[in-house]
């Protein structure tokens, strides 16, 4: 009986530590990167998007990824969600990319795994499945700087990416065009 209690206590303590560790990771404060400008952050997530869509097209062939029909090729800009952010810091959202058709549902999990692998390479290491049911799969990845991507399948496929909170080196006035290349 004592052995069972000791093992149970040890397992509960280990589980408690793991839960605390995961909780503290998810609640990391969103702060601007001190060594990275918004321009650099945007280039990095644009490169990540290119790698994600290229990997999908290479693995599964068409459909081709591109700007979603209802979106303009410009970045959405907003203030940082955290009050402790540096003055003038913003987040930038790339326009949603999508496909007109989707891959067969039997490829969806593999496609999500490929996207998550590339996301981790760029620091989006907190990946979770948001929806996983027949006809609908969605994952998201989050970076310590507050950046996030959402990737999913349903009637169409989508990829949305937002930077973390950063200060512009040369703050633009008005709209900022997204890079398609």
QUIURQUI-V369419 format. One record per run of one state. SS is the DSSP state (H for helix, E for strand, L for the rest). FROM is the first residue (numbers start at 0). LEN is the number of residues. Records with the same first field share a line. If there is no record, write none. Layout:
SS->FROM-LEN + FROM-LEN
This chain:
L->0-1 + 26-11 + 60-5 + 67-6 + 74-1 + 79-10 + 93-3 + 99-5 + 121-4 + 133-2 + 142-5 + 153-3 + 162-3 + 166-10 + 177-4
H->1-25 + 37-23 + 104-17
E->65-2 + 73-1 + 75-4 + 89-4 + 96-3 + 125-8 + 135-7 + 147-6 + 156-6 + 165-1 + 176-1
